[in-house]
């Protein structure tokens, strides 16, 4: 089943259930389907055909959701780009993808101004005669109901750690499988309501939206992250599931205004994109008392690697391979193969079988990236992991993040987890800095709730029986915030650049 047929099925199954909320803009599934068919018809009149790419630079607003579904209905490929990026980055991605249309908000017109030979559409221009108004008033498209499910549905651009972003084309079949996987493994129920704040140019945002469509659920738009607005939406819209980056959960549970809101509707929590410390797991459990709390480990390329639905007894554990996944741990070598597996309890790079229903088929026009990441029909994630005595997976960190100090391997996550247990530490990020004696020294960048100094933090870690003494930071830096990606992931590479 392609996503055009999937949308039609949702509109037939629960036509009067609420599908989309954006402030006063509220659509049932029947109304969403009708509006999407008209936008698709309008795009067709502009010359957009099956397989053509439609780029967007939009926040999480109703028009973004409608354009996503319009592309699925038409058989075009949706290419969402970050409104946080520089215009030059947008231009690169639009030209790289071959998009012939870019949709944007007038506040972000600079992203479209530099693009030649690309039609631009402002979605917040509804004046008589505007292109967006004409799309909404077009004759509805019949829908690409016969489209091969293997055809491209979306192309997401990964931020990457070096070089230009890489395009990740994903098929209708992979997107629907990812949505179904999320429904099942996050414990969603018919009619659930989720907070749509993870960016719709990010894999978590897109699949939260698709998952809701499969269960007659409601996607509630939040244009950008604001903790007070999120708390208000949870209360007024009776949000039942939250799937967020750990930093957003941190903001919710540490907000001074949290107790002013009724959060009792929330019963399902999920996080992804970065590790969550045991301290933060405990805080989330105390605040929300969820019936299910999921660590969802995956990537843009293969949406789900592993799932751990019980975070209260094993905080931070990534669990076991997901229903669509096979995983292995292999030796840390540039030439390692899928057969070079590590011994039990040993650390290794995590790789995933590309036969997963949720997998991509390779990067867009990047054979160099394919050669590095794909070997023998397995995807090499670049993540370090180990299996515990129960056979469950723990993410140790990124291969590139490992610190080698005095010949010893030190993983930032274990140091950060220890620091997070100090009551004054709101956030911590640990990186390696060049050192003449040690090769690299451990540097901790901390955001504090109350003043403490490096001596006090070091004394605290000395008393922590879980952290080896040699892994303690040799230097502390204090800041008001840490650099993060749009998905809330701390950007250690920027911190490393400061130390070089």
C-alpha positions in Angstrom: 0.0 0.0 0.0 1.4 3.4 -0.9 0.7 6.5 1.2 -1.9 7.9 -1.1 -4.0 4.8 -0.6 -3.1 4.9 3.1 -4.5 8.4 3.5 -7.7 7.5 1.6 -8.1 4.5 3.9 -7.8 6.8 7.0 -10.4 9.2 5.6 -12.8 6.3 4.9 -12.1 4.6 8.3 -12.5 7.6 10.6 -13.8 10.5 8.4 -15.1 12.6 11.4 -12.1 12.1 13.7 -9.8 15.0 14.2 -6.6 14.6 12.1 -4.8 17.9 12.4 -4.8 20.9 14.7 -2.9 24.1 14.3 -4.3 26.8 16.5 -7.8 27.5 15.2 -7.1 25.5 12.0 -8.7 22.1 12.8 -9.3 19.3 10.2 -11.0 16.0 10.3 -9.7 13.2 8.2 -12.4 13.8 5.6 -11.5 17.5 5.4 -7.8 16.8 5.4 -8.3 14.4 2.5 -10.4 16.9 0.6 -7.9 19.7 1.1 -4.9 17.5 0.2 -6.5 16.4 -3.0 -7.1 20.0 -4.1 -3.5 21.0 -3.3 -2.3 18.0 -5.3 -4.5 19.0 -8.2 -3.0 22.5 -8.1 0.5 21.2 -8.0 -0.3 19.1 -11.0 -1.6 22.2 -12.8 1.8 23.8 -12.2 3.4 20.9 -14.0 4.4 18.7 -11.0 4.2 15.1 -11.9 4.9 11.7 -10.3 8.5 11.5 -9.1 9.1 15.2 -9.2 10.5 16.8 -6.0 8.8 19.5 -4.0 11.0 21.3 -1.5 9.7 23.0 1.6 11.3 25.4 4.1 8.5 25.5 6.7 7.9 25.2 10.4 5.5 22.6 11.8 2.3 24.2 10.6 -0.8 22.8 8.9 0.4 23.7 5.5 3.5 21.6 6.0 1.4 18.6 6.9 -1.0 19.2 4.0 1.9 19.5 1.5 3.4 16.3 2.7 0.2 14.5 2.1 -0.4 16.3 -1.2 2.9 15.0 -2.5 1.9 11.5 -1.5 -1.5 11.9 -3.1 0.1 13.2 -6.3 3.0 10.7 -6.3 5.6 13.5 -6.0 8.5 13.4 -3.6 8.4 15.6 -0.5 11.8 17.3 0.3 11.5 19.1 3.7 14.5 21.4 4.6 15.4 23.2 7.7 14.3 26.8 8.1 17.3 27.2 10.5 19.8 26.6 7.8 21.7 29.3 6.0 20.2 30.2 2.5 23.3 28.8 0.9 22.6 25.4 2.5 19.0 25.5 1.3 20.2 26.3 -2.2 22.6 23.4 -2.2 19.9 20.9 -1.1 17.3 22.2 -3.5 19.7 22.0 -6.4 21.1 18.6 -5.3 17.6 17.2 -5.0 16.5 18.6 -8.4 13.3 20.1 -6.8 11.3 22.3 -9.2 9.2 24.0 -6.5 10.0 25.4 -3.1 7.3 26.3 -0.5 8.2 28.7 2.3 6.9 31.2 4.8 7.2 34.9 3.9 9.5 35.3 7.0 11.9 32.8 5.4 11.7 34.2 1.9 15.5 34.6 1.9 15.7 30.8 1.4 13.9 31.1 -1.9 15.3 34.4 -3.2 18.6 32.9 -4.4 17.0 30.0 -6.4 16.7 30.4 -10.1 14.5 28.2 -12.3 12.6 27.0 -9.2 9.0 28.1 -8.7 8.5 29.6 -5.2 5.2 29.5 -3.2 4.6 31.4 0.0 2.1 29.3 2.0 1.1 32.2 4.3 0.0 34.3 1.3 -3.7 33.5 0.9 -4.6 36.8 -0.9 -6.8 36.6 -3.9 -4.8 35.4 -6.9 -1.8 34.1 -4.8 -0.3 30.8 -5.9 -1.2 29.1 -2.6 -4.8 30.3 -2.8 -5.0 28.9 -6.3 -3.7 25.5 -5.1 -6.4 25.4 -2.4 -9.1 26.3 -5.0 -7.9 23.8 -7.7 -9.9 20.8 -8.8 -9.0 17.7 -6.7 -6.5 15.2 -8.1 -7.7 11.6 -8.5 -4.8 10.4 -6.5 -1.8 8.1 -7.3 -3.5 5.1 -5.9 -1.7 2.8 -8.4 1.8 4.1 -7.5 4.4 1.5 -6.8 5.0 1.5 -3.0 8.8 1.4 -3.9 8.6 4.9 -5.4 10.2 7.7 -3.5 7.9 9.3 -0.9 10.3 11.7 0.9 13.9 12.7 0.7 15.4 13.8 4.1 18.7 15.6 4.3 21.0 14.5 7.1 23.0 17.2 8.8 26.1 15.1 8.8 29.3 15.7 10.8 31.5 16.8 7.9 30.9 18.1 4.4 27.6 18.7 2.7 24.3 17.2 3.8 23.4 13.9 2.3 20.0 13.2 0.7 18.2 10.1 2.0 15.4 9.0 -0.4 12.8 6.9 1.4 10.0 4.9 -0.3 6.3 4.9 0.4 6.7 1.3 1.7 9.5 2.3 4.0 7.6 5.3 5.4 4.5 3.3 6.0 6.5 0.5 7.6 8.2 3.0 9.9 4.9 4.5 10.9 3.4 1.1 11.7 6.5 0.1 13.6 6.2 3.3 15.7 2.5 2.6 16.4 3.2 -0.9 17.6 6.4 -0.4 19.5 5.5 2.9 21.2 2.2 1.4 22.4 -0.1 3.9 20.6 -3.8 3.4 20.7 -6.7 4.4 18.4 -7.4 8.1 18.6 -4.1 9.1 20.3 -3.1 12.7 20.2 0.6 13.6 19.8 2.5 16.9 20.1 3.9 17.7 16.7 7.0 19.7 17.6 9.9 17.6 16.4 10.7 19.2 13.0 9.0 17.8 10.0 12.3 17.8 8.1 13.5 15.3 10.7 12.8 11.6 10.8 11.1 11.7 14.2 8.7 14.4 13.1 7.7 12.8 9.8 7.1 9.4 11.3 5.1 10.8 14.2 2.8 12.3 11.7 2.5 9.1 9.6 1.9 7.0 12.7 -1.0 9.2 13.8 -2.7 8.8 10.4 -2.6 5.0 10.8 -4.6 5.0 14.0 -7.0 7.8 13.4 -4.9 9.9 15.7 -4.4 13.7 15.8 -1.2 15.6 15.0 -1.1 18.8 17.0 1.3 21.4 15.4 3.7 23.4 17.5 5.6 25.7 15.2 8.8 25.9 17.2 9.8 24.7 20.6 8.7 26.8 23.5 8.3 24.9 26.8 5.3 27.1 28.1 3.5 26.7 24.8 4.1 22.9 24.9 2.7 22.6 28.4 -0.4 24.6 27.4 -0.9 22.4 24.3 -0.6 19.2 26.4 -3.3 20.5 28.7 -5.8 22.1 26.3 -5.4 19.5 23.5 -5.3 16.5 25.8 -2.0 15.2 24.3 -1.6 11.5 25.1 1.8 10.7 23.6 5.1 12.6 23.6 7.9 11.6 21.3 10.7 14.1 21.8 14.5 14.5 22.0 15.9 14.2 25.5 16.6 18.0 25.7 12.9 18.8 25.2 11.9 16.4 27.9 14.5 18.1 30.1 12.9 21.5 29.5 9.4 20.1 30.4 10.3 18.4 33.6 12.5 21.2 34.9 10.1 24.0 34.0 9.2 26.2 37.0 5.6 26.4 35.5 5.1 22.7 35.1 2.9 22.3 38.1 0.5 25.0 36.8 -0.7 22.6 34.0 -2.7 19.4 33.9 -0.4 16.8 32.2 -2.5 13.8 33.2 -3.5 13.0 29.6 0.0 11.9 28.7 0.4 8.2 29.0 3.1 7.2 26.4 6.6 8.6 26.3 9.3 8.0 23.7 12.7 9.6 23.1 15.3 9.3 20.3 18.1 11.3 18.7 20.4 11.2 21.7 21.0 9.3 24.9 18.9 10.1 28.0 20.7 10.1 31.3 19.3 7.9 34.1 18.6 11.0 36.1 16.4 12.4 33.3 14.6 9.0 32.9 13.7 9.1 36.6 12.5 12.7 36.4 10.3 11.9 33.4 8.8 8.9 35.1 8.1 10.9 38.2 6.3 13.7 36.3 4.3 11.7 33.8 4.0 8.2 35.3 3.6 6.8 31.8 2.2 3.3 31.1 5.0 3.0 28.4 8.4 4.7 28.2 10.3 3.9 25.0 13.9 4.5 24.0 13.7 4.4 20.2 17.2 3.9 18.6 17.4 4.5 14.9 18.5 6.8 12.1 17.2 8.7 9.0 18.5 5.8 6.9 16.8 3.0 8.8 14.2 4.4 11.0 14.3 1.8 13.8 17.3 -0.2 14.9 16.2 -1.2 18.4 13.5 -0.5 21.0 13.4 -0.6 24.8 9.9 0.0 26.2 10.8 -0.2 29.9 13.0 2.7 30.8 12.2 2.7 34.5 14.2 -0.5 35.3 17.0 0.0 32.8 17.3 3.8 32.2 19.0 4.5 28.9 19.1 0.9 27.6 18.4 0.7 23.9 17.0 -2.8 24.2 16.7 -5.4 21.5 16.4 -5.3 17.7 13.1 -3.8 16.5 10.6 -5.9 14.7 12.0 -5.0 11.3 15.7 -5.1 12.3 18.6 -7.4 12.6 21.6 -6.0 14.4 25.3 -7.0 14.9 28.3 -5.5 16.6 31.5 -5.6 14.6 35.1 -4.7 15.1 36.2 -1.1 15.0 38.1 -1.1 11.7 37.7 0.9 8.5 37.8 -2.4 6.6 35.6 -4.5 8.9 32.9 -6.6 7.3 29.5 -7.8 8.6 31.2 -11.1 9.5 33.8 -9.5 11.8 31.6 -9.6 14.9 32.9 -9.0 18.4 32.9 -11.3 21.4 30.1 -11.2 24.0 30.2 -8.2 26.2 32.7 -6.4 24.0 32.2 -3.0 22.4 31.7 -2.8 18.6 30.2 -0.7 15.8 26.5 -1.3 15.4 25.4 -2.4 12.0 21.9 -3.1 10.7 20.6 -5.4 8.0 19.4 -3.4 5.0 16.6 -5.9 4.4 14.6 -4.0 7.0 11.2 -2.8 5.7 12.2 0.6 7.1 15.5 1.0 5.2 16.6 3.3 2.5 18.3 2.0 -0.7 21.3 4.3 -0.7 22.1 8.0 -0.6 21.0 10.4 -3.3 23.8 10.7 -5.9 26.5 9.9 -3.3 28.3 6.7 -4.2 31.2 7.7 -1.9 28.8 7.8 1.1 27.3 4.5 0.0 30.7 2.9 -0.1 31.5 4.0 3.4 28.2 3.2 5.1 27.0 0.1 3.1 29.0 -3.1 3.1 27.6 -6.5 2.2 24.0 -5.4 2.4 24.5 -4.0 6.0 24.3 -0.4 7.1 27.3 0.7 9.3 25.8 3.2 11.7 29.0 4.8 13.1 27.6 4.2 16.6 29.4 2.2 19.3 27.5 -0.3 21.4 27.8 -3.3 23.7 25.4 -6.0 24.8 24.9 -6.6 28.5 24.5 -10.0 30.2 20.8 -10.0 29.2 21.7 -9.5 25.6 20.3 -6.0 25.5 22.0 -3.1 23.7 23.6 -0.1 25.2 24.8 2.8 23.1 28.3 3.8 24.1 28.6 6.8 21.8 29.7 7.7 18.3 32.9 6.2 16.9 34.1 9.7 16.2 33.3 10.9 19.7 35.6 8.4 21.5 38.3 10.1 23.6 41.7 8.3 23.9 43.5 9.8 26.9 46.7 8.2 28.1 46.0 5.2 26.0 42.6 4.6 27.6 39.3 4.7 25.8 36.8 7.1 27.4 33.2 7.4 26.1 31.6 10.8 26.7 28.2 9.3 27.6 29.3 7.6 30.7 31.0 10.8 32.0 28.0 12.9 31.1 25.7 10.4 32.9 27.8 10.7 36.1 27.8 14.5 35.9 24.0 14.7 35.4 23.6 13.1 38.8 24.9 16.2 40.4 21.8 18.3 41.4 23.3 21.6 40.0 24.1 20.1 36.5 21.2 20.7 34.0 23.2 19.5 31.0 26.6 18.3 30.3 28.6 17.5 27.2 32.1 15.9 27.3 34.7 16.1 24.5 38.3 15.4 24.0 40.8 18.3 23.6 44.4 18.0 22.3 46.9 17.5 25.1 50.7 17.2 24.8 51.0 14.7 27.6 47.8 12.6 27.4 47.1 12.8 23.7 43.6 14.0 24.6 42.3 15.4 27.9 38.6 15.1 28.9 36.8 18.5 28.9 33.3 18.9 30.4 31.0 21.6 29.2 28.2 22.2 31.8 25.0 24.1 32.1 24.2 24.7 35.7 21.0 25.5 37.7 23.0 26.9 40.7 26.6 27.9 40.9 29.2 25.3 41.6 32.9 25.2 40.7 35.2 22.6 39.0 36.5 21.5 42.4 33.1 20.6 43.7 32.2 18.7 40.6 35.4 16.8 40.6 34.9 15.9 44.3 31.4 14.6 43.4 32.8 12.4 40.6 35.5 11.0 43.0 32.7 9.7 45.2 30.8 8.1 42.2 31.6 4.4 42.3 30.3 3.9 38.7 33.0 6.1 37.1 36.7 5.2 36.9 38.9 7.9 38.4 40.9 8.3 35.2 37.8 9.2 33.2 37.1 12.3 35.2 37.3 15.6 33.3 40.6 17.4 33.6 38.9 20.7 32.6 35.5 22.2 33.1 33.8 24.9 30.9 30.6 26.5 32.1 28.0 28.0 29.6 24.4 29.2 29.5 23.6 26.6 26.8 25.1 24.0 24.6 25.0 23.9 20.8 22.3 21.6 19.5 20.8 20.4 16.3 17.2 20.9 15.3 16.3 17.6 16.8 17.8 18.6 20.1 21.0 16.5 19.8 24.1 18.1 21.4 26.6 19.0 18.7 29.9 17.8 20.3 31.8 18.5 17.1 31.2 22.3 17.7 32.5 21.9 21.2 35.6 20.0 19.9 36.2 22.8 17.4 36.4 25.3 20.3 39.1 23.1 21.9 41.3 22.8 18.9 
